[in-house]
Amino acid sequence: MKPYFYLYNATIGEFTGEKFDTAARAVEMSLELAESNPGESFEILRCVGYSSTSKASTFWVDGEEPPEKPSYRMLEKGEIIKKGDEYDDDGTWLPRAFTIGEKMNSDHRPTRRPL
């Protein structure tokens, strides 16, 4: 990356948004801006590098936490019921014991498997 220059209006705290390849061009533009905006100061800044990441991440602020990940997934029609799966007995999840090895179908109560 080749360093570049940009201008910052120090009076109002905003960048002008334009990048310049040379310091000379940045100086020229800062003088034009200063003349057309009496009382305002323009800083000439040089960018020598930047940081970025290709992987997004989340920073949690004080008092907040990430949502809990589910520890189970629901079985779908056609999946084989295995030991450790649980079925819904009117809101209470119970270990499945009597249908191990069967395929899930529409006659079965909702069944979940630990992740």
Backbone as a ProteinNet text record, in pm:
[ID]
protein_1_A
[PRIMARY]
MKPYFYLYNATIGEFTGEKFDTAARAVEMSLELAESNPGESFEILRCVGYSSTSKASTFWVDGEEPPEKPSYRMLEKGEIIKKGDEYDDDGTWLPRAFTIGEKMNSDHRPTRRPL
[TERTIARY]
84.1	0	88.5	56.2	130.6	65.9	145.7	86.5	11.2	-91.7	-167.7	-196.9	-251.7	-279.5	-428.2	-476.8	-613.8	-622.1	-735.2	-751.9	-858.2	-831.7	-922.4	-953.6	-1081.5	-1122.2	-1121.9	-1016.9	-1000.6	-1101	-1155.5	-1250.7	-1384.4	-1430.5	-1561.1	-1548.5	-1426.2	-1403.6	-1452.2	-1430	-1472.6	-1362.3	-1358	-1267.5	-1333.4	-1252.5	-1308.5	-1351.1	-1296.9	-1337.4	-1252.9	-1169.2	-1087.1	-947.5	-891.4	-755.4	-664.6	-537.9	-440.9	-317.1	-262.5	-143.7	-15.3	-16.1	106.1	76.9	181	167.9	143.9	207.1	192.6	47.1	-20.8	-161.4	-248.2	-217.3	-293.2	-274.6	-151.8	-124.2	-202.8	-198.1	-270.2	-420.1	-480	-623.1	-653.8	-564.4	-588.4	-587.5	-499.7	-496.6	-624.3	-672.2	-797.8	-913.9	-919.9	-1028.2	-1019.8	-899.5	-881.9	-923.5	-891.1	-929	-1080.5	-1144.8	-1289.9	-1369.7	-1301	-1367.6	-1290.5	-1300.7	-1225.2	-1253.9	-1146.9	-1161.6	-1154.1	-1153.7	-1145.9	-1003.6	-961	-826.1	-833.8	-742.6	-739.8	-605.4	-611.1	-490.6	-463.3	-335.6	-294	-241.8	-308.5	-273.6	-223.4	-127.3	-70.1	-108.2	-169	-202.8	-85.6	-32.1	82.6	45.5	-76	-120.9	-260.4	-318.9	-450.4	-463.6	-558.8	-583.5	-723.2	-735.3	-866.5	-860.9	-974.5	-981.8	-1080.4	-1056.9	-1149.5	-1256.7	-1241.7	-1339.9	-1409.6	-1538.4	-1615.9	-1618.2	-1623.1	-1635.4	-1725.1	-1775.5	-1865.2	-1804	-1806.9	-1762.9	-1888.3	-1901.8	-2019.6	-1993.4	-2082.3	-2067.5	-2104.6	-2067.7	-2092.5	-2237.3	-2254.4	-2387.9	-2456.8	-2400.7	-2460.4	-2379.3	-2446.5	-2380.4	-2435.7	-2358.1	-2410.3	-2527.5	-2619.3	-2730.8	-2678.2	-2746.1	-2703.6	-2723.7	-2626.3	-2640.9	-2726	-2810	-2890.3	-2800.4	-2838.9	-2760.8	-2825.7	-2941.1	-3012.1	-3058.2	-3087.8	-3155.6	-3271.7	-3376.2	-3494.2	-3468	-3513.1	-3501	-3607	-3571.9	-3663.9	-3712.9	-3823.6	-3883.2	-3778.5	-3768.8	-3675.3	-3545.5	-3513.9	-3390.9	-3410.1	-3301.1	-3304.1	-3293.2	-3383.5	-3380.7	-3268.6	-3184.4	-3068.6	-3077	-2995.1	-2984.6	-2935.2	-2993.6	-2957.2	-3055.1	-3135	-3238.2	-3346.6	-3415.8	-3523.3	-3651.4	-3764.5	-3892	-3970.2	-4059.6	-4140.1	-4263.7	-4273.4	-4391.1	-4466.8	-4543.9	-4622.2	-4535.7	-4424.9	-4338.2	-4221.2	-4218.1	-4105.9	-4026.4	-3896.6	-3813.1	-3763.9	-3795.6	-3760	-3671.7	-3580.9	-3496.9	-3583.3	-3546.1	-3619.7	-3556	-3637	-3582.3	-3653	-3780.7	-3856.6	-3860.9	-3810.3	-3815.8	-3677.9	-3572.1	-3436.7	-3422.8	-3367.1	-3348.9	-3460.6	-3573.5	-3682.8	-3654.7	-3720.4	-3713.8	-3819.1	-3779.8	-3876.4	-3985.6	-4109.6	-4220.6	-4322.6	-4430.5	-4530.3	-4604.6	-4594.6	-4661.1	-4580.9	-4450.8	-4366.5	-4389.9	-4375.4	-4379.1	-4249.4	-4247.7	-4124.5	-4005.2	-3894.3	-3775.8	-3655.2	-3567.3	-3446.9	-3323.2	-3210	-3082.3	-2979.2	-2900.5	-2794.6	-2695.7	-2645.1	-2545.3	-2407.1
-117.8	0	124.1	215.9	341	441.1	509.2	608.7	716.5	769	876.5	982.5	1094	1207.4	1240.3	1292.7	1341.1	1459.8	1530.2	1653	1635.8	1699	1693.7	1836	1869.9	2002	1997.2	2048.6	2042.5	2130.9	2230.4	2320.9	2252.1	2175.6	2109.2	1959.1	1906.5	1765.4	1669.6	1702.6	1615.2	1600.1	1482.4	1460	1514.2	1562.3	1615.6	1504.1	1384.8	1269.8	1245	1337	1321.2	1271.2	1180.6	1130.7	1192.2	1215.1	1275.9	1188.2	1172.9	1090.2	1157.3	1290.3	1361.9	1464.4	1494.3	1597.1	1733.8	1757.7	1887.4	1912.8	1810.7	1828.1	1848.5	1779	1795.1	1936	1988.5	2125.2	2224.8	2207.1	2296.1	2300	2182.5	2176.1	2233	2209.5	2263.9	2416.7	2476.4	2622.2	2675	2605.3	2645.3	2639	2530.2	2515.3	2620.6	2649.4	2750.3	2888.4	2919.4	3049.1	3060.7	2952.3	2957.4	2935.3	2901.9	2881.4	2956.3	3089	3169.1	3124.4	3117.7	3079.5	2930	2848.5	2703.4	2656.2	2552.7	2498	2360.1	2332.4	2204.4	2136.5	2017.4	1940	1849	1834.3	1744	1618	1506.5	1380.9	1280.6	1199.1	1097.9	960.6	880.3	743.6	654	584.6	496.9	349.3	323.9	185.7	181.5	63.1	44.9	-99.5	-123.4	-258.2	-300.5	-427.5	-482.9	-632.9	-693.9	-838.2	-894.9	-1016.5	-1080.4	-1157.1	-1165	-1236.6	-1137.3	-1130.6	-1040.2	-1094	-1003.7	-1043.9	-943.9	-983.9	-899.2	-868.6	-743.2	-700.8	-672.9	-739	-722.1	-613.7	-516	-406.8	-454.2	-375.2	-412.9	-453.4	-565.1	-611.5	-694.2	-702.2	-780.1	-906.6	-1011.1	-1137.7	-1194.6	-1278.7	-1339.3	-1431.4	-1446.3	-1538.9	-1681.2	-1760.1	-1898.8	-1977.8	-2061.5	-2149.4	-2268.7	-2318.7	-2435.6	-2555.8	-2636.2	-2756.2	-2879.7	-2860.2	-2969.2	-2924.6	-3021.9	-2992.4	-3089	-3046.1	-3129.7	-3230.3	-3353.8	-3455.2	-3429.9	-3462.8	-3445.9	-3581.7	-3578.1	-3699.6	-3776.8	-3907.7	-3993.7	-4019.6	-3939.3	-3962.7	-4082.4	-4154.9	-4270.6	-4223.5	-4270.3	-4235.9	-4315.1	-4244	-4305.5	-4292.2	-4373.3	-4364.7	-4224.2	-4163.9	-4028.8	-3924.4	-3959.2	-3867.6	-3857.4	-3746.9	-3724.6	-3688	-3729.4	-3693.8	-3603	-3524	-3428.1	-3497.4	-3504.3	-3562.5	-3448.9	-3376.5	-3262.9	-3159	-3120.2	-3015.3	-3065.1	-3192.6	-3250	-3338.3	-3310.5	-3389.7	-3513.2	-3630.2	-3757.5	-3838.7	-3920.6	-4006.5	-4101.5	-4120.4	-4210.9	-4348.9	-4449.2	-4582.2	-4685.7	-4668.6	-4775.4	-4770.1	-4665.4	-4659.5	-4642.5	-4672.5	-4658	-4745.9	-4686.3	-4757.9	-4732.2	-4678.7	-4646.9	-4515.6	-4499.1	-4371.8	-4279.1	-4152.3	-4050.8	-4040.9	-4033.8	-4011.1	-3921	-3894.1	-3799.6	-3854.5	-3986.2	-4043.3	-4021	-3992.3	-3973.5	-3835.6	-3828.9	-3699	-3624.4	-3490.8	-3417.3	-3479.2	-3492.2	-3556.6	-3468.1	-3456.8	-3373.6	-3457.3	-3409.4	-3478.9	-3378	-3414.9	-3325	-3295.3	-3171.1	-3133.7	-3174.6
0	0	0	-83.1	-89.8	6.1	90.5	181.1	102.6	164.1	102.4	207.8	164.5	252.5	246.7	355.6	357	450.8	444.8	521.9	628.8	741.7	855.7	897.9	900.8	947.3	1099.5	1160.6	1306.4	1379.3	1312.9	1376.1	1401.9	1305.6	1322.2	1346.5	1338.6	1368.8	1261.7	1135.4	1026	921.8	860.4	748.3	622.3	529.7	405	310.7	327.8	247.5	124.4	87.8	-31.8	5.7	-75.2	-55	-159.7	-121.9	-212.7	-219.4	-340.4	-361.3	-314.6	-312.1	-274	-165	-87	16.2	-47.4	-160.6	-228.9	-266.4	-318.2	-356.2	-232.4	-123.8	0.9	57	51.3	98.7	14.9	-115.6	-207.6	-174	-152.9	-122.5	15.7	113.5	248	245.2	164.6	152.6	87.6	-15.6	-80.2	17.8	94.3	191.6	301.4	349	454.2	403.6	279	223.1	205.8	167.9	146.7	274.3	384.8	514.7	622.7	624	721.4	865.9	944.7	1085	1110.4	1004	1020.6	990.8	1063.1	1045.9	982.9	889.5	820.6	843	896.7	921.7	802.1	768.6	662.4	731	707.4	772.8	669.3	711.4	623.9	677.3	594.6	632.1	596.1	695.3	671.4	686.1	723.4	739.2	795.9	795	854.1	899.5	984.3	1034.6	994.6	960.1	928.9	952.6	945.8	963	863	822.3	729.9	805.4	937.4	1018.4	1109.9	1099.6	1184.8	1327.6	1423.4	1563	1634.5	1749.3	1826.9	1961.4	1998.9	2131.5	2213.1	2326	2410.6	2513.3	2522.4	2617.8	2757.5	2858.2	2997.4	3020.4	3087	3123.5	3016.3	2899.1	2791.5	2770.4	2726.1	2697.8	2568.4	2502	2379	2410.3	2315.4	2338.6	2351.4	2430.4	2449.6	2321.4	2290.6	2175.7	2218.2	2129.1	2166.1	2191.1	2284.9	2314.3	2252.9	2187.3	2122	1984.6	1899.9	1773.1	1760.7	1693.6	1675.5	1563.1	1582.9	1478.4	1371.7	1249.8	1137.5	1089.3	1016.2	962.2	882.5	907.5	836	910	1012.8	1089.5	1182	1206.1	1294.4	1439.3	1524	1666.4	1732.6	1810.3	1874.8	2025.9	2093.1	2238.2	2273.1	2373	2413.8	2363.1	2260.2	2213.9	2321.3	2321.7	2419.2	2346.5	2402.4	2341.6	2436.2	2376.5	2452.1	2506.7	2636.8	2701.6	2769.4	2689.9	2739.4	2809.7	2746.9	2799.2	2880	2911.9	2985.3	2890.4	2877.2	2788.5	2863.3	2807.4	2870.6	2777.6	2834.1	2750	2667.5	2542.8	2455.8	2469.4	2495.6	2514.7	2427.9	2403.5	2339.7	2187.2	2124.7	1978.3	1915.6	1989.1	1935.5	1811.4	1705.1	1579.3	1479.8	1523.3	1430.9	1359.5	1244.7	1174	1231.7	1247.6	1291	1186.1	1231.7	1140.1	1208	1140.3	1193.5	1315.1	1341.3	1458.9	1586.9	1574.6	1692.2	1753.6	1883.6	1951	1915.2	1929.4	1900.4	1974.3	1903.4	1958.7	1932.5	2031.7	2016.2	2045.6	1989.8	2006.3	2057	2158.9	2205.3	2093.7	2090.2	1989.7	2033
[MASK]
+++++++++++++++++++++++++++++++++++++++++++++++++++++++++++++++++++++++++++++++++++++++++++++++++++++++++++++++++++

